[in-house]
Amino acid sequence: MGLPRRAGDPRELRKSLKPLLEKRRRARINESLRQLKGLILPLLGRESSGCSKLEKADILEMTVRFLQELPASSGLATTPTPSDSYREGYGACLARLSRLLPACRVLEPALSARLLEHLRRRAAGATPDGGRTEDSCHPPSPAPPAAPVPSPPAPPRGPGLWRPW
């Protein structure tokens, strides 16, 4: 003889809710597949009216095939390398600098033009570690003549320990 169950027993509640939760889960899956079908068919050049009764597996297979062919046809890498990210960032900074530098007139126009040209040459052959690539067609720019670096003033000689304060 079993014990009588209360109306609010958690096991009974789970048993009654399980079919409802499963129905909602399936509805979400079907809605997502419907949206995916609407997105993938135009990309593949097919009409959605002619493919109204595609199976779920067909929609998923078409999507997988499309995504696998996407990088090969567009020439894009699936994940950018650190070197690509560096070049993109360097290029974006150079583009912004080439707009701002002439507008703010901090440097003389000739000096500004030389600086931008130098940075463009560096962008063409620079790597993230500061080295040059082997396929760079630009020779390294000549270093500016070394200016004599003034030595710091000598501390005064006197009794005791010299302190700068």
N, C-alpha and C positions, 0 to 999 in steps of 0.2 A: 504494500500500500504506500503510494507516494505522497509527499507533502503537497498541499494545495499551493499553487503559485499565485503571487500577488499580481495585480493588474499592471504595476509599474516595474516589473522584473526586467533588468537590462538585457537578458538573453532573448526574451520575447520581443522586446522593442527592436533589437538588432535584426531578428528574423523578419519582422514586419517591414523594416526600412530597407533591407537588402534589395528587394526587387525594384523599389523606387530609385535607389541610388544607381543600380545597374542600368535602368532605363534612361536616367539622366546622362550617364557616362556614354552610352551608345548614341544618344542624341547629339552630344558634343562631338563625338568622333564623326558621325555622319555629316554634321554641319561643317566641320573642318574639311572633310573630303569634298563636299560640295563646293566650298570656296576654293580649294586647291584645284579642282577640275576647272572652275571658271578662270583661274589664273593661268594654268598650264596650257590649255587648249589653244588660246590665241597665240601664245608664244611658239607653239608647234605648227601654227598655220592651219589648224583644223577648226571647223565650225562646231559650236557646242550643240546646235540643234541636231546635227548628224550623229553625234556621239552621246545621245541622251541616256543610253542604257549601258554605260561602261561599268564594269565591276570595280569594286574598291581596289583590288589588287592591280588592275590595269592602270588606274589613276596613279597609284604609288609607283609602279614600274616606269610609267612615262615620265614622272617627275624625277626619279632617280637617274634615268637615262639623260634627261635634259640637263640636270645638274652636273653629271659626269662629263658631258660634252662642252659645257659652258667654258671652263678655263682653257680648253684646247682651241676652241674657235675664236675666243676673244683675245687670246694672247696674254691673259692676266694670270699671274701666279695666285694660287689659293691663299697663301700667307706671305706677306711681304717680308723680305729679309731685312736684317738690321741695316745693311748697306743701302737698300732701297729707301727705307724710312729716313735715313740720314740725308740722302740726296734730296728727297722730297722736302724735308725741313729746311735744308740749306737753300734750295731753290725758292721756297716760299719766303724765307727771310730776305734773300737777294731781291726778289720782286718787290717786296715791301720797301726795302731800303732804296731801290731805284726810283720809287715814287716819292718817298719822303725826303731823301737827301737834297734833290734840287729844290724842292718846295720850301724847306726850312732855311736854306742859304747859310748853313753853318760854315761850310767850306767854300773856297773859291770854286767857280765852275770847272776850271781845268783840273784842279785837284780832285774834285768830286768825280769827274769823268774817269780819271786815272784809277781812283779807288774802285769804282764800280767795274771797270775793265779787269782789274786785278782779281776781284772777287769772282767775276764770271769765268776767268781762266782757271781759277782754283776750283770752281764748281764743276768744270768740265773734267777735271782729273783728280779730284780729291777723294779720299776714302775716310771713313769714320775715325780711323786711328791716326789720321794726320799724314799718312803716306801718300804717295802718288801711285796711280795705276800705271801698269806697263804700257797700255794702249793709248796713253795720252799723246796727242800730236803736238802739244804746245811745249816748248822748252821751258825749263824752270826760269822764272823771272829773275833778273839779276838783283842781287841784294844791294840795298842802298849803301853808299859809302859810310863806313863806321865813323861816327862822330866821337871825338874824345869825351870820355865820361869823366866829369869832374869828381875828384876824390872828396869825401866828406871832410869838414874841417877837423883838425887835430884838437883833442881836448887840451885845455890849459894845463900846463905843468905847474904843480905847486905841492905844498905839503899835504899829506893825507890822500884819501881816496876821492877821485873826481866823480861827481854825480851830476847828471844833466839837469836836475831841477833846482 
